Amino acid sequence: MNSSIQAKLVLVPFIMALILLLIAPSSEGAITCGTVISSIKPCLSYLQGSGGTPPQPCCDGCQSLVSAATTVPDKQAACTCLKNASQKININSQLAGSLPKSCGISLSFPISSTVDCTKIN
């Protein structure tokens, strides 16, 4: 076999691997902080209040967020975003912690300012 053909045959697996890397889904979360905040914005007045039942748009937004954050990186990104946002505004931490249950949503982690978002899976 001529050396030009051998060189091309050696490059084929390399090129295929490069193409696979370029088209493979990213391991970074696809959800943005803007999406997270937009989803829970209807909850703000409830979370700053003294209790009661969360409004339906709030629960709908929470359910939408849960549906959007399906991968581990998405869940961790949403958690980090919410945690950072909660430190900038005054919210009732008890209402925040009970919001998923009040909206009929099951989460595998607690809603808390002390949650370690890197441990969410």
N, CA, C and O of each residue as an XYZ file, in Angstrom:
484
protein
N       0.839     -1.167      0.000
C       0.000      0.000      0.000
C       0.888      1.235      0.000
O       1.931      1.267      0.652
N       0.467      2.225     -0.724
C       1.273      3.431     -0.815
C       1.105      4.247      0.473
O       0.061      4.180      1.122
N       2.130      5.009      0.835
C       2.153      5.723      2.113
C       1.071      6.799      2.196
O       0.618      7.127      3.292
N       0.660      7.341      1.085
C      -0.402      8.351      1.061
C      -1.736      7.728      1.492
O      -2.501      8.330      2.246
N      -1.994      6.538      1.009
C      -3.228      5.836      1.377
C      -3.185      5.429      2.842
O      -4.195      5.528      3.539
N      -2.024      4.970      3.321
C      -1.875      4.581      4.724
C      -2.111      5.790      5.626
O      -2.780      5.672      6.652
N      -1.576      6.933      5.259
C      -1.760      8.148      6.054
C      -3.237      8.518      6.128
O      -3.721      8.921      7.185
N      -3.945      8.387      5.032
C      -5.374      8.703      5.009
C      -6.157      7.718      5.869
O      -7.104      8.108      6.552
N      -5.769      6.442      5.840
C      -6.458      5.440      6.649
C      -6.237      5.674      8.145
O      -7.114      5.385      8.959
N      -5.089      6.186      8.493
C      -4.800      6.498      9.893
C      -5.638      7.698     10.339
O      -6.069      7.744     11.491
N      -5.873      8.647      9.474
C      -6.629      9.846      9.808
C      -8.131      9.596      9.943
O      -8.804     10.330     10.667
N      -8.668      8.593      9.272
C     -10.105      8.344      9.291
C     -10.634      8.139     10.712
O     -11.610      8.798     11.072
N     -10.050      7.263     11.547
C     -10.574      7.104     12.912
C     -10.468      8.397     13.723
O     -11.356      8.712     14.515
N      -9.397      9.132     13.526
C      -9.218     10.395     14.237
C     -10.317     11.385     13.856
O     -10.902     12.032     14.725
N     -10.592     11.501     12.583
C     -11.623     12.423     12.094
C     -12.996     11.992     12.598
O     -13.805     12.833     12.992
N     -13.265     10.690     12.589
C     -14.553     10.191     13.086
C     -14.716     10.504     14.579
O     -15.793     10.914     15.011
N     -13.661     10.314     15.357
C     -13.723     10.636     16.778
C     -13.970     12.122     16.998
O     -14.741     12.498     17.881
N     -13.332     12.956     16.217
C     -13.514     14.399     16.320
C     -14.955     14.780     15.985
O     -15.548     15.612     16.671
N     -15.513     14.190     14.953
C     -16.902     14.467     14.578
C     -17.845     14.049     15.708
O     -18.776     14.783     16.038
N     -17.613     12.885     16.297
C     -18.453     12.429     17.405
C     -18.382     13.376     18.591
O     -19.397     13.645     19.232
N     -17.196     13.880     18.887
C     -17.056     14.842     19.983
C     -17.802     16.134     19.691
O     -18.397     16.728     20.590
N     -17.774     16.560     18.468
C     -18.421     17.821     18.101
C     -19.942     17.723     18.103
O     -20.620     18.705     18.404
N     -20.489     16.555     17.772
C     -21.939     16.442     17.717
C     -22.538     15.829     18.977
O     -23.760     15.804     19.123
N     -21.716     15.342     19.876
C     -22.226     14.740     21.109
C     -22.872     15.812     21.969
O     -22.426     16.960     21.963
N     -23.927     15.454     22.717
C     -24.559     16.437     23.590
C     -23.579     16.909     24.649
O     -22.766     16.138     25.159
N     -23.670     18.153     24.959
C     -22.795     18.743     25.962
C     -23.178     18.244     27.340
O     -24.349     17.960     27.594
N     -22.215     18.133     28.226
C     -22.504     17.716     29.589
C     -22.934     18.907     30.440
O     -23.368     18.730     31.579
N     -22.819     20.101     29.906
C     -23.272     21.288     30.609
C     -24.800     21.309     30.606
O     -25.435     20.774     29.696
N     -25.371     21.918     31.612
C     -26.807     22.043     31.668
C     -27.326     22.957     30.571
O     -26.737     23.995     30.270
N     -28.431     22.553     29.988
C     -29.017     23.359     28.923
C     -29.955     24.414     29.491
O     -30.304     25.368     28.797
N     -30.367     24.254     30.742
C     -31.300     25.200     31.343
C     -30.537     26.459     31.768
O     -29.415     26.384     32.270
N     -31.160     27.598     31.560
C     -30.506     28.855     31.929
C     -31.130     29.411     33.206
O     -32.243     29.046     33.584
N     -30.394     30.294     33.853
C     -30.913     30.919     35.063
C     -32.131     31.775     34.707
O     -33.063     31.893     35.503
N     -32.123     32.358     33.534
C     -33.278     33.142     33.101
C     -34.543     32.293     33.026
O     -35.620     32.739     33.421
N     -34.407     31.073     32.521
C     -35.543     30.156     32.447
C     -36.028     29.787     33.843
O     -37.231     29.728     34.099
N     -35.084     29.540     34.736
C     -35.428     29.167     36.115
C     -36.195     30.299     36.790
O     -37.258     30.075     37.370
N     -35.659     31.508     36.714
C     -36.294     32.657     37.365
C     -37.666     32.933     36.750
O     -38.627     33.221     37.463
N     -37.746     32.845     35.440
C     -39.018     33.061     34.751
C     -40.066     32.046     35.216
O     -41.240     32.387     35.368
N     -39.642     30.810     35.439
C     -40.570     29.756     35.860
C     -41.131     30.002     37.254
O     -42.306     29.738     37.509
N     -40.300     30.504     38.150
C     -40.759     30.663     39.537
C     -41.187     32.090     39.877
O     -41.582     32.363     41.010
N     -41.113     32.987     38.923
C     -41.504     34.379     39.169
C     -42.925     34.503     39.738
O     -43.151     35.331     40.620
N     -43.888     33.703     39.257
C     -45.242     33.802     39.834
C     -45.303     33.405     41.316
O     -46.333     33.606     41.960
N     -44.232     32.853     41.858
C     -44.208     32.419     43.257
C     -43.680     33.501     44.197
O     -43.789     33.370     45.416
N     -43.119     34.547     43.649
C     -42.410     35.523     44.470
C     -43.279     36.113     45.575
O     -42.859     36.130     46.732
N     -44.470     36.594     45.253
C     -45.307     37.206     46.297
C     -45.703     36.172     47.352
O     -45.766     36.487     48.540
N     -45.969     34.943     46.919
C     -46.291     33.873     47.868
C     -45.107     33.615     48.804
O     -45.285     33.508     50.018
N     -43.898     33.513     48.241
C     -42.713     33.201     49.039
C     -42.313     34.338     49.970
O     -41.604     34.110     50.950
N     -42.749     35.538     49.682
C     -42.456     36.670     50.558
C     -43.591     36.924     51.541
O     -43.496     37.816     52.384
N     -44.669     36.141     51.436
C     -45.833     36.322     52.295
C     -45.762     35.501     53.558
O     -44.689     35.115     54.022
N     -46.948     35.242     54.107
C     -46.999     34.554     55.396
C     -47.668     33.188     55.311
O     -47.897     32.556     56.342
N     -47.979     32.731     54.136
C     -48.540     31.386     54.025
C     -49.733     31.334     53.112
O     -49.896     32.153     52.207
N     -50.563     30.345     53.374
C     -51.710     30.134     52.514
C     -51.377     29.113     51.442
O     -50.458     28.307     51.591
N     -52.122     29.160     50.382
C     -51.935     28.243     49.262
C     -51.214     28.968     48.142
O     -51.571     30.098     47.812
N     -50.202     28.336     47.550
C     -49.525     29.004     46.427
C     -50.490     29.179     45.260
O     -51.311     28.300     45.001
N     -50.401     30.296     44.560
C     -51.287     30.490     43.408
C     -50.991     29.468     42.303
O     -49.861     28.999     42.168
N     -52.007     29.135     41.523
C     -51.849     28.129     40.469
C     -50.735     28.472     39.478
O     -49.990     27.575     39.081
N     -50.589     29.761     39.057
C     -49.470     30.066     38.150
C     -48.098     29.738     38.764
O     -47.158     29.388     38.051
N     -48.003     29.856     40.078
C     -46.756     29.493     40.771
C     -46.516     27.991     40.636
O     -45.425     27.565     40.258
N     -47.527     27.198     40.943
C     -47.384     25.734     40.846
C     -47.134     25.294     39.406
O     -46.346     24.383     39.152
N     -47.812     25.952     38.469
C     -47.584     25.630     37.053
C     -46.139     25.916     36.668
O     -45.520     25.132     35.949
N     -45.596     27.040     37.146
C     -44.204     27.395     36.862
C     -43.234     26.405     37.478
O     -42.236     26.033     36.862
N     -43.535     25.979     38.705
C     -42.672     24.979     39.362
C     -42.690     23.657     38.609
O     -41.653     23.021     38.420
N     -43.888     23.250     38.181
C     -43.995     21.993     37.426
C     -43.256     22.104     36.104
O     -42.605     21.157     35.662
N     -43.359     23.257     35.482
C     -42.648     23.502     34.226
C     -41.137     23.399     34.435
O     -40.421     22.834     33.609
N     -40.671     23.949     35.541
C     -39.236     23.894     35.849
C     -38.789     22.460     36.086
O     -37.738     22.047     35.598
N     -39.579     21.705     36.829
C     -39.245     20.295     37.087
C     -39.198     19.521     35.771
O     -38.324     18.679     35.570
N     -40.133     19.809     34.887
C     -40.166     19.125     33.591
C     -38.986     19.522     32.708
O     -38.499     18.710     31.920
N     -38.527     20.762     32.835
C     -37.415     21.243     32.001
C     -36.061     20.758     32.507
O     -35.145     20.530     31.717
N     -35.933     20.603     33.810
C     -34.650     20.206     34.398
C     -34.619     18.692     34.583
O     -34.839     18.189     35.685
N     -34.348     17.977     33.507
C     -34.391     16.517     33.564
C     -33.027     15.877     33.752
O     -32.938     14.760     34.263
N     -31.963     16.559     33.351
C     -30.626     15.986     33.493
C     -29.998     16.463     34.793
O     -30.424     17.470     35.359
N     -29.005     15.756     35.260
C     -28.308     16.152     36.483
C     -27.707     17.554     36.342
O     -27.867     18.367     37.253
N     -27.023     17.867     35.236
C     -26.502     19.240     35.105
C     -27.608     20.297     35.128
O     -27.410     21.379     35.681
N     -28.764     20.002     34.538
C     -29.879     20.945     34.569
C     -30.388     21.146     35.994
O     -30.629     22.277     36.417
N     -30.552     20.052     36.730
C     -31.030     20.139     38.113
C     -30.049     20.931     38.971
O     -30.456     21.761     39.784
N     -28.762     20.670     38.788
C     -27.750     21.382     39.562
C     -27.714     22.863     39.199
O     -27.542     23.717     40.069
N     -27.876     23.164     37.916
C     -27.890     24.564     37.473
C     -29.100     25.292     38.037
O     -28.983     26.424     38.506
N     -30.269     24.642     37.994
C     -31.484     25.249     38.542
C     -31.336     25.473     40.044
O     -31.716     26.525     40.557
N     -30.795     24.500     40.737
C     -30.569     24.608     42.175
C     -29.659     25.801     42.485
O     -29.975     26.619     43.349
N     -28.551     25.892     41.789
C     -27.600     26.988     42.022
C     -28.247     28.335     41.751
O     -28.059     29.283     42.513
N     -28.996     28.421     40.684
C     -29.676     29.662     40.346
C     -30.662     30.063     41.446
O     -30.672     31.212     41.886
N     -31.480     29.122     41.880
C     -32.460     29.405     42.928
C     -31.787     29.765     44.245
O     -32.234     30.660     44.962
N     -30.716     29.061     44.549
C     -29.990     29.333     45.792
C     -29.405     30.749     45.767
O     -29.501     31.481     46.753
N     -28.805     31.125     44.651
C     -28.238     32.470     44.526
C     -29.327     33.532     44.581
O     -29.154     34.566     45.227
N     -30.436     33.287     43.912
C     -31.539     34.254     43.901
C     -32.133     34.421     45.297
O     -32.488     35.530     45.697
N     -32.241     33.313     46.038
C     -32.845     33.381     47.373
C     -31.993     34.193     48.346
O     -32.505     34.694     49.347
N     -30.708     34.326     48.060
C     -29.832     35.115     48.924
C     -29.952     36.616     48.637
O     -29.495     37.442     49.427
N     -30.569     36.963     47.505
C     -30.688     38.364     47.116
C     -32.041     38.966     47.466
O     -32.193     40.187     47.508
N     -33.021     38.108     47.717
C     -34.352     38.606     48.069
C     -34.778     37.977     49.388
O     -34.302     36.903     49.754
N     -35.658     38.637     50.083
C     -36.135     38.150     51.367
C     -37.332     37.237     51.155
O     -38.419     37.697     50.806
N     -37.128     35.944     51.366
C     -38.226     34.990     51.221
C     -38.417     34.231     52.524
O     -37.500     34.138     53.340
N     -39.601     33.697     52.711
C     -39.934     32.874     53.856
C     -39.388     31.473     53.579
O     -39.914     30.755     52.728
N     -38.339     31.087     54.295
C     -37.673     29.812     54.012
C     -38.583     28.611     54.268
O     -38.441     27.582     53.607
N     -39.510     28.725     55.213
C     -40.435     27.617     55.454
C     -41.388     27.433     54.276
O     -41.690     26.309     53.875
N     -41.859     28.557     53.725
C     -42.739     28.456     52.555
C     -41.977     27.894     51.362
O     -42.504     27.080     50.604
N     -40.731     28.336     51.200
C     -39.909     27.828     50.092
C     -39.692     26.327     50.237
O     -39.788     25.588     49.257
N     -39.402     25.877     51.444
C     -39.164     24.456     51.682
C     -40.386     23.582     51.446
O     -40.264     22.427     51.038
N     -41.570     24.142     51.706
C     -42.793     23.353     51.542
C     -43.466     23.571     50.188
O     -44.474     22.929     49.892
N     -42.924     24.469     49.362
C     -43.548     24.780     48.075
C     -43.754     23.547     47.182
O     -44.851     23.370     46.651
N     -42.746     22.698     47.000
C     -42.984     21.523     46.126
C     -44.173     20.687     46.597
O     -45.021     20.307     45.790
N     -44.237     20.399     47.896
C     -45.336     19.585     48.427
C     -46.663     20.321     48.263
O     -47.671     19.710     47.910
N     -46.668     21.628     48.516
C     -47.896     22.416     48.375
C     -48.401     22.414     46.944
O     -49.600     22.555     46.705
N     -47.497     22.256     45.997
C     -47.866     22.225     44.572
C     -48.019     20.800     44.043
O     -48.276     20.606     42.854
N     -47.863     19.801     44.918
C     -48.008     18.414     44.496
C     -46.843     17.903     43.669
O     -47.006     17.037     42.809
N     -45.661     18.453     43.940
C     -44.459     18.082     43.185
C     -43.519     17.328     44.112
O     -43.315     17.727     45.259
N     -42.952     16.244     43.618
C     -41.997     15.454     44.388
C     -40.580     15.747     43.895
O     -40.290     15.636     42.704
N     -39.710     16.118     44.821
C     -38.304     16.359     44.496
C     -37.431     15.399     45.286
O     -37.818     14.942     46.362
N     -36.267     15.098     44.760
C     -35.346     14.174     45.430
C     -34.375     14.906     46.354
O     -33.452     14.298     46.898
N     -34.585     16.208     46.531
C     -33.708     16.996     47.394
C     -34.532     18.078     48.077
O     -35.581     18.472     47.566
N     -34.068     18.563     49.229
C     -34.823     19.598     49.939
C     -34.601     20.985     49.323
O     -33.551     21.268     48.747
N     -35.614     21.833     49.462
C     -35.468     23.231     49.081
C     -34.975     23.946     50.334
O     -35.718     24.124     51.299
N     -33.721     24.346     50.299
C     -33.087     24.945     51.472
C     -31.911     25.798     51.035
O     -31.279     25.522     50.016
N     -31.620     26.828     51.802
C     -30.474     27.684     51.481
C     -29.155     26.977     51.774
O     -28.090     27.463     51.393
N     -29.225     25.836     52.446
C     -28.000     25.116     52.787
C     -27.761     23.883     51.905
O     -26.769     23.176     52.083
N     -28.659     23.628     50.966
C     -28.493     22.448     50.098
C     -27.216     22.581     49.267
O     -26.892     23.661     48.773
N     -26.510     21.482     49.125
C     -25.300     21.447     48.277
C     -25.733     21.023     46.881
O     -25.987     19.846     46.625
N     -25.813     22.000     45.985
C     -26.333     21.739     44.637
C     -25.473     20.738     43.858
O     -25.969     20.085     42.940
N     -24.207     20.613     44.211
C     -23.341     19.674     43.496
C     -23.657     18.225     43.844
O     -23.210     17.313     43.147
N     -24.419     17.999     44.910
C     -24.760     16.641     45.338
C     -26.098     16.169     44.767
O     -26.492     15.021     44.968
N     -26.794     17.058     44.056
C     -28.090     16.675     43.476
C     -27.844     15.770     42.266
O     -27.007     16.059     41.411
N     -28.591     14.675     42.222
C     -28.452     13.759     41.082
C     -29.776     13.344     40.509
O     -29.820     12.577     39.547
